[in-house]
């Protein structure tokens, strides 16, 4: 292919399991990715792996782990989804996104295999590219984020050093199941025979599933809620400091760690990451305490309670279900001092929009501006307005995200707070709109989005 744009058009033209109409359960199996990787010489076996599933926090935990491992001197790979501004964010080596020419080259090299693999999906091809790129780039340890679920996710062909499960809540219920237990079973599908597991704090019914699956597969389980204790020390708008203790071994502790991320949930995520590091150390991976400290301090994870401006506050967050919206509301009330709050809100199809709005209602917003991301999964603003009005939440519709931001800025004084949330797509478009508005350099972007 002659251009990055053509490569993007090609991969987006495959079966897209990230779009609503393609998400039938029949599409999800491991046969296609297993066949492709076998033809490629199984590149995923050439480096160590940490595998992370969950509903909320898995991206943050992945980012923290990669940063810690890189600070330890390892050449790291990081595979995440979805992306904010460019597809290349999904695949990075040593903290650098895959280049456009590298992505284009991989599409060219794999195209014959892709075209002889009927029904192969965008995500499966991206996963194959990531695995092969990591091997070719000499990655020593890769951190992989599950795309959807776990059991039948394309990443679930690996044998990791440790499997990590972050907070599980209701999401993608049409595919994963309509109860927490069913969803937990799908997420627990990443647990392998004899491979240790680290879990963030979970609901009781989720824990029951995890205990059962771990026992069945002889997988030692570390529970952050029981085996590790986190004590907050200080927080301000620049981040949070905390100490950790490992309850299983007296004397194993981290006295003063910090993360540049806000919200109690990020302390849980940081504790989960450190607990995972401890398991890696027991598996022979060398991680000095200084690297844990430096990695957490330097972690970069945009659009998660990210402050873009302070007068007025402009905050973007990728909260995308009711529990993450509740955590967002709690964090805004805890960390910020403001006169009134203005919400820019837009969601993706298939979410419980009413539950998300109910979770945000305690903020008592002075205005709610309904926006629509330029994405095929974006929810019709008229639908969101109808739901909001049925809940007694006043709102008005300004569909383009950039125009919604301008509307919010026109309503805000220096003492107010604007928060854009509801999906990563809204968060990303608000970031771009603010940078353009402020004359700041724009992030790396694709010629078109999906």
ChimeraX attribute file (.defattr): number of C-alpha atoms within 10 A of each C-alpha:
attribute: neighborCount
match mode: 1-to-1
recipient: residues
	/A:1	14
	/A:2	10
	/A:3	12
	/A:4	19
	/A:5	14
	/A:6	13
	/A:7	20
	/A:8	21
	/A:9	13
	/A:10	15
	/A:11	19
	/A:12	15
	/A:13	11
	/A:14	18
	/A:15	19
	/A:16	20
	/A:17	20
	/A:18	18
	/A:19	13
	/A:20	13
	/A:21	10
	/A:22	14
	/A:23	16
	/A:24	11
	/A:25	12
	/A:26	7
	/A:27	15
	/A:28	18
	/A:29	13
	/A:30	16
	/A:31	13
	/A:32	18
	/A:33	23
	/A:34	19
	/A:35	13
	/A:36	20
	/A:37	19
	/A:38	11
	/A:39	11
	/A:40	15
	/A:41	11
	/A:42	18
	/A:43	19
	/A:44	25
	/A:45	15
	/A:46	17
	/A:47	17
	/A:48	19
	/A:49	22
	/A:50	23
	/A:51	26
	/A:52	29
	/A:53	34
	/A:54	26
	/A:55	23
	/A:56	22
	/A:57	24
	/A:58	26
	/A:59	23
	/A:60	23
	/A:61	28
	/A:62	26
	/A:63	25
	/A:64	27
	/A:65	27
	/A:66	30
	/A:67	25
	/A:68	29
	/A:69	26
	/A:70	22
	/A:71	22
	/A:72	19
	/A:73	14
	/A:74	19
	/A:75	19
	/A:76	28
	/A:77	31
	/A:78	28
	/A:79	28
	/A:80	23
	/A:81	18
	/A:82	17
	/A:83	16
	/A:84	24
	/A:85	21
	/A:86	18
	/A:87	22
	/A:88	22
	/A:89	21
	/A:90	20
	/A:91	26
	/A:92	20
	/A:93	21
	/A:94	19
	/A:95	17
	/A:96	13
	/A:97	17
	/A:98	17
	/A:99	14
	/A:100	17
	/A:101	13
	/A:102	14
	/A:103	22
	/A:104	19
	/A:105	17
	/A:106	19
	/A:107	23
	/A:108	15
	/A:109	13
	/A:110	15
	/A:111	16
	/A:112	10
	/A:113	18
	/A:114	20
	/A:115	11
	/A:116	10
	/A:117	15
	/A:118	11
	/A:119	13
	/A:120	21
	/A:121	25
	/A:122	18
	/A:123	24
	/A:124	25
	/A:125	23
	/A:126	22
	/A:127	24
	/A:128	23
	/A:129	21
	/A:130	27
	/A:131	27
	/A:132	20
	/A:133	22
	/A:134	26
	/A:135	20
	/A:136	11
	/A:137	13
	/A:138	14
	/A:139	20
	/A:140	17
	/A:141	24
	/A:142	30
	/A:143	23
	/A:144	31
	/A:145	27
	/A:146	26
	/A:147	23
	/A:148	24
	/A:149	24
	/A:150	26
	/A:151	22
	/A:152	21
	/A:153	23
	/A:154	26
	/A:155	28
	/A:156	24
	/A:157	18
	/A:158	19
	/A:159	19
	/A:160	25
	/A:161	21
	/A:162	25
	/A:163	25
	/A:164	29
	/A:165	30
	/A:166	26
	/A:167	22
	/A:168	25
	/A:169	22
	/A:170	21
	/A:171	24
	/A:172	18
	/A:173	16
	/A:174	11
	/A:175	15
	/A:176	22
	/A:177	16
	/A:178	13
	/A:179	14
	/A:180	20
	/A:181	22
	/A:182	17
	/A:183	25
	/A:184	29
	/A:185	20
	/A:186	21
	/A:187	29
	/A:188	26
	/A:189	17
	/A:190	29
	/A:191	27
	/A:192	22
	/A:193	15
	/A:194	15
	/A:195	18
	/A:196	23
	/A:197	25
	/A:198	24
	/A:199	25
	/A:200	25
	/A:201	19
	/A:202	19
	/A:203	13
	/A:204	11
	/A:205	13
	/A:206	23
	/A:207	18
	/A:208	13
	/A:209	19
	/A:210	24
	/A:211	14
	/A:212	14
	/A:213	18
	/A:214	20
	/A:215	14
	/A:216	12
	/A:217	14
	/A:218	15
	/A:219	20
	/A:220	15
	/A:221	18
	/A:222	20
	/A:223	17
	/A:224	25
	/A:225	15
	/A:226	12
	/A:227	14
	/A:228	18
	/A:229	16
	/A:230	18
	/A:231	13
	/A:232	16
	/A:233	13
	/A:234	10
	/A:235	19
	/A:236	13
	/A:237	13
	/A:238	11
	/A:239	16
	/A:240	21
	/A:241	19
	/A:242	19
	/A:243	17
	/A:244	20
	/A:245	19
	/A:246	19
	/A:247	14
	/A:248	11
	/A:249	9
	/A:250	8
	/A:251	9
	/A:252	12
	/A:253	16
	/A:254	16
	/A:255	13
	/A:256	13
	/A:257	21
	/A:258	24
	/A:259	23
	/A:260	19
	/A:261	28
	/A:262	23
	/A:263	20
	/A:264	17
	/A:265	18
	/A:266	19
	/A:267	21
	/A:268	21
	/A:269	24
	/A:270	27
	/A:271	23
	/A:272	30
	/A:273	28
	/A:274	24
	/A:275	24
	/A:276	25
	/A:277	23
	/A:278	17
	/A:279	18
	/A:280	17
	/A:281	13
	/A:282	10
	/A:283	12
	/A:284	9
	/A:285	17
	/A:286	16
	/A:287	19
	/A:288	16
	/A:289	14
	/A:290	12
	/A:291	18
	/A:292	24
	/A:293	19
	/A:294	19
	/A:295	24
	/A:296	24
	/A:297	20
	/A:298	15
	/A:299	18
	/A:300	17
	/A:301	16
	/A:302	18
	/A:303	24
	/A:304	22
	/A:305	23
	/A:306	20
	/A:307	20
	/A:308	17
	/A:309	13
	/A:310	14
	/A:311	13
	/A:312	18
	/A:313	21
	/A:314	24
	/A:315	23
	/A:316	27
	/A:317	25
	/A:318	24
	/A:319	26
	/A:320	22
	/A:321	26
	/A:322	23
	/A:323	20
	/A:324	22
	/A:325	23
	/A:326	21
	/A:327	17
	/A:328	26
	/A:329	18
	/A:330	17
	/A:331	16
	/A:332	20
	/A:333	13
	/A:334	14
	/A:335	14
	/A:336	13
	/A:337	12
	/A:338	17
	/A:339	13
	/A:340	16
	/A:341	22
	/A:342	22
	/A:343	25
	/A:344	27
	/A:345	27
	/A:346	27
	/A:347	29
	/A:348	23
	/A:349	13
	/A:350	14
	/A:351	19
	/A:352	17
	/A:353	22
	/A:354	17
	/A:355	16
	/A:356	21
	/A:357	21
	/A:358	16
	/A:359	20
	/A:360	21
	/A:361	17
	/A:362	12
	/A:363	18
	/A:364	13
	/A:365	18
	/A:366	16
	/A:367	18
	/A:368	24
	/A:369	23
	/A:370	26
	/A:371	31
	/A:372	27
	/A:373	26
	/A:374	16
	/A:375	13
	/A:376	13
	/A:377	18
	/A:378	18
	/A:379	19
	/A:380	17
	/A:381	21
	/A:382	15
	/A:383	11
	/A:384	23
	/A:385	20
	/A:386	14
	/A:387	16
	/A:388	21
	/A:389	12
	/A:390	11
	/A:391	13
	/A:392	10
	/A:393	18
	/A:394	14
	/A:395	20
	/A:396	17
	/A:397	17
	/A:398	18
	/A:399	19
	/A:400	16
	/A:401	28
	/A:402	22
	/A:403	14
	/A:404	25
	/A:405	26
	/A:406	14
	/A:407	14
	/A:408	23
	/A:409	17
	/A:410	9
	/A:411	13
	/A:412	19
	/A:413	15
	/A:414	12
	/A:415	14
	/A:416	21
	/A:417	26
	/A:418	27
	/A:419	26
	/A:420	33
	/A:421	29
	/A:422	28
	/A:423	22
	/A:424	25
	/A:425	30
	/A:426	32
	/A:427	30
	/A:428	24
	/A:429	22
	/A:430	29
	/A:431	28
	/A:432	21
	/A:433	19
	/A:434	19
	/A:435	15
	/A:436	13
	/A:437	12
	/A:438	10
	/A:439	9
	/A:440	10
	/A:441	9
	/A:442	13
	/A:443	13
	/A:444	13
	/A:445	14
	/A:446	15
	/A:447	10
	/A:448	11
	/A:449	17
	/A:450	17
